[in-house]
Amino acid sequence: MNKEEFSLNPWEVVGEVNYERLVKEFGIKLLASKLPKQFQDNLPFRRGIIFAHRDFERILECVEKKKKFVMLTGLMPTGRFHIGHAIIAKQMIFYQSLGAKVYIAVADIEAYNARSQSLEESKKIAFEEYISNYLALGLKKENCEIYFQSNRSKNSEKYP
């Protein structure tokens, strides 16, 4: 498999990743080689795990000028909390430490539609596995909103 032939998805990476191609295909820009100190101290930035962006300058400007900004992530509560979830949680905690309001969408309707998991089971797993671990890792309740799709959605094809 040559550098042009690779497969990248949420579950696996096959072949040698062509980062130049990813940047071009996704319309993103490489991060500046010199970021403010608080970003240099953050492991995913320092190690080049976060290597490109779209409009990240806006976040840098908010941090520099102490302006408000938000970060949004989501979780589908269908299994055990694992290291991949912890990495995302730690990154949200990092942005929260810089002043971001963090929003976390719990994809319980998606779990119902994609995996036929009941809303009750999704809620139980979300609290026991995910939300409790986000808090244990350092997410602050202040400046954070966690919401369930089922509480905000009035429309879904398969939703009961």
N, C-alpha and C positions, 0 to 999 in steps of 0.2 A: 504494500500500500504506500503510494507516494504522498508527498505533503499536500497535494490537492485533494486526495481521497481520504477523507476522515469523516467520522460520524460523531456527533456531539448531541446528547440529549440529557434530560435530568437524571437518567439512570445509568448511563455509561458513556465512555469516551473510547472510540476505536480509532487507532492510527495516530499519527503525529498531527497535533492541532496546528492549523495555519492561522495564527492570530491576526495577521494582516488581512486575510480573507474575512475573518469574523468582523473586524472593524469595518471593512468596506460593506459587507452584506447587511450588517445590522445598523449602519449609519451612525456609528459611535465614534468617539475620539479617544485617543490614548490620553491617559492622565499626564499632567505635567510632571516632569522628572523631579521637581522640587515642590513638595507640598508643605503647608504649615506644620509646625512641630507636632501638634496634637494628632495629625494624620500620620506623620512618620512613625509615631509611637504605637499606632494601631496595627496589629499583626497582619490583617489582610491587605492593608495598603503597603506596609513595609516589605512584605514578601512578594508583592506583585500579584496576589490573588485577585484583588480588585485592580484591574489594569486599564480599563477604559470606561467611558461614561457618555451620557447625554445630558447636557446642561448642568454638569456638576459645579461649574463656576458659580451658579446661583446659590448653591449650598455654601461654598467657600465664602462668598460675599456675605451671606447671612451670618455665618460664624464670625467673620472678621468684624462686622458692624453690629454684632449682637442683636440681629433682627430675628424675628420669629420664622420658623420653617417647620414643615411636617415631614415625617417618614411614614410610609405605609408598607405593611407586610401582611401576609396572611398565612393561615395554617389550615390543613384539612385533618381533623382529628380522627384518624382511622387506625392508629397504631401507637406503639411506644415512642416516647421522646428519645431521640438519639443524637449523636454528635453533629449530624448535619443540621438538625433543628437548633442545637446549642450554638452553632456558629452564627446562624441568622439572629438568634436571640441576643448574643453578645454584640453583634453589630448594631442592632436596634438600641441596645443599652448604651453603646458608644455614642450614637447620634443623640440620644436623650441627654447624655452628659454634656453635649455641646449646645443644648438648648432646644432640641427638636421636641415637638409634641409627636408621640408615637401612636399610630393607629394600627390595630391588629384585627383583621377580619377573620372570623372563624367560619370556614367554609362548610357548614353543616348541611346546607342544601346540596352542595356539590357532593358531599359524602353520601347523601341519600341517593342522588341521581346516578352517581358513578359506581357506587359500591353497595347500594341497597342497605345502607346502615341507617337505623332509626335516628330521628332527631334527639331522642332521649339518650341513646348510646353515645352519640357525638358530643352532646353536652357533658356527659359524665367523663369521657376521655379528655375532652378539652380542659376541664378543670383539674382532673387528677394527674394528667400527664404533661400538658403543655403550659397552661397558665401558672400552675404552681411552680414549675421549673423556671419559667421566665422570671418570676418574682424571686425565686431562690438564687438565680444567677445575678440579680441586681436590678431588674427593671423596677422603676419607681411607679407606684400607683398614681402619683401626681403627674400631670402632663402625659397621661396615657389613656387611651380609650380602646377597650376590647369589646367588640360587638359580634353578634351572631347574624349570619345572613338571614336566618329564619325570622329574626326579630325586625329586620328592615325590609324584607321582600314581601310583596303582596302578589307576586306573579312568578310562577314556575310551571313548566309543562308537567313534570312528574311529581312535583311537591304535593304532599297530601292535603 
